[in-house]
């Protein structure tokens, strides 16, 4: 399958965890919905285009920063006050975009949007600008590995749970004598708009589709297992 492969850099960024309030915590890598939102914005898509996303990368450190929080009270008055946001520093990302529509025209649309963006691209908050270091089209195939395939040990990834159930990869840090495997997340991907009201009082809500993943590093594809790999010999972390 054809994929658009991106290498991105961000100086300081917050990929907000929705359930965090007093401190706006950040995911360690952008969730699928955040990446898909950036793609749809740059391509000017008006409706959801089905696609599979592989996300891996790392960051150098974390810092906390102050920002001005705006809230509404029961009288609809705006209340301002200081709050904290968690920021990741020097983020490097490798993202594969595999659209369901594999036509040359559609893939070319996404490629062009990243090569010649109509405005500055952002990922996370509106102010979290993205530097596009490289963008290209690659082939992604499920290959039966002749030997173990080691990913860069400093690269972390969102590993789909099915990769683990099928024992396609090994991961985690065992050097210290303590088995550290990773962190489990349920990441939002895309949503449907569902009606929950009545004819006289129509209401809609967003119903999110979520993907269960494990965030980890030191990832190795197992010998004799069929693992998605791109032209550069790098593991692609999504099911084809």
N, C-alpha and C positions, 0 to 999 in steps of 0.2 A: 504494500500500500504506500501511496505517496504521503509525505508529511512535510510540513513547514517547520524547520528547526531554528529556534531562536537562541542566541546568547545575549543576555541582558545584564546590565549593571545598574544598581541604585545606590546612591550615597547614604541616605537615611530614609527609612520607610516604616509604616505601620500597616500590617495586614490584620485589621481588627478582629478579635474574638467577639462575636455578637453578645455573649453573656457577661462581658466585662464592663464595668461602669465607673467605679471610683478611680481605677487605673485602667486606661484603655490598653489592654494586653494585646500582643501581636502573635499570630501564628508564626512558626519559624520559616515557612515558605508560603507564598500566596495560595489560597484555596482555589479549587477549580472554577468556582463561580466568578471570582475576581479576574482570573485570566480570561475566561470566556467573555466577561463584560468588556474588557479592554479590546479584545478582538472584534466584537460586534460594534463597538464605538468607532474604532479606526476604519472598519469596513463599511460603516453606515448601514448595517443590517437593521431592518425594522422589526424583524421577528426572529425567533430562535432558530439557528442553523445547527443541526445535530453534529457533534464532533467529539472526539476522544482527545484527552489531554494527558501528557506525561510531564511531571514537574520535579526537577531536582536542582540542587544548588547548595549554597552555604552563606554564612555571614560571619563577619569578624568579631563583633561584640554587640552588646545591648547598652542603651542609655535610657534614662527617663527624662522627659522634658515637660515644661509647663505649657499649658494652652488655656484659652478663655472658653469656658463652657457656658452655653446658653440653655436655659430651661424655662418652661412655662409652668406657672402655678395654677391653682384652681380658678383664679380670676383672669387667666390668659395673659397675665403680665409676664414680661421677659425678665428673668433673673440671670445675672452674669456673675461668674465666680471662677477662681483658679481651679484647675484640675491637672492630672498627670497623664501623659501618654508614653507608652513604651515604644522605643524606636530601635530597629535593627540597623547596624552600621556596615557599610561596604558589602552589600548583598550581590552575589553573583548567581545567575539563574540559567539553567538549560531547559528549554521548554519545547516539546514536540506537539504540534497541532495536526491531528489526523481527522479531516472532515469526512462526514459520511458521503457527501457529494465529491467523488473523485475525478470529476471532469477537469480538464486542463484549464478551462475558463474560470471555474470557481477557485481552484488552487491558486491560479494566477492573481485573482482578486485579493486574496489574503497576502500573498507574497508582495504585491505592489503596495498594499496598505502599510506594510512594515518597512519597505525600502524607501517609500516616498510618503511618509505620514502627512495627513492633511493638517494636523496640529501636533503640538508636543505630546507624546504618549505618556500616560501615567498609569501606575499600577499600585493599588492600595487607596490612599487618599488622593484627592484631586491634585494636591501639591507634590505628590511623590513621583517625581519625573523619572522616566526610564531612558537610559542610554542604550540604544540598540547597537551592540558591537558586531553582530553578524546575523544574517538571515539567509537561508538557502532551502532548497527542496532536496529531500533525501528519500530513499526507499527504506521502508521498514518491513522486515520479514521475520516470521517465526522460524528460527534456525535451530536444528538439533546440534547442540554444542559438542565439539569433538574433545574439548578440554574445558576446565573451569574458566569462566570469564570474570575477571576481577574489575570492578568499578574503582575509580579513584577513591581511596579510603577517606578523603576529606569531603567527599560529595555526599550529601544527604538526599533522600528522596521520599516521596509519598508512595509507598509500596502497596498496591491493591491487595486486599486480604486474600483473594483467590490465588495470587502468586504464592502466598505462604501455605494455603491449604493444599495446593498442588506440588509444594516443595520444589518450586522452580529456582528459588534463590536462598542463600544464606546471608545473614546480616548480624550486626551488633558488635559490641566491643567485649572481648574476653581476655584482653591482655593483662588487665589488672587483677585477674583472678576472680572477679565478680562478673557474672553474666548480665550485661546491659543490652537489652534487645531493642527497645524503641518506645515510642509513644503512640498510642492508638487514638485516631481522630475519626469523627464523622464529618466529612466536608461537604458543604453545599455545592451543587453543580449547576442545575437549572431548575426552573419552577413552572408550574401551571397555575392559571388563574381560575379558582373555583368559586362558584356562587354559593353563598351561605345565607342569603337574605330571602325575602319574599317578593311577590310582585309589587306590593305597595311600599316595601322597604328593601330595595335591592342593595346587596352588599357583596363584595368579593374579597377573597384573601389569596395570598400567594402560598402555594403548597410546594415546598422545596423537595427536590430529589436529592438524596445524599449518598455519598460514596464512602465506604469504610476503608480506611487505609492505616498503615503503620509507618510512622516517621522514623527512619533509622539511617545508618551509614555503614561503611565497611561491607558493601553489598557485593555478593559473588553469585553469578549464574552457574548452576550445577551442570557438570558434564552429563551428556546423554539426555538432557532435558530440552524441550522446545521453548526457547525464550525469544521474545521480540527484540531484535537488534537492528540498528540503523547502518548506513553505509560506512560510518566512522568506527564501527565496532563497539558502539555504546548501547547499553541496555535501555530499552524504552519501557517505561513503567505504566503501561495500560494494556488491556486485553484487545486483541485485534478481532 
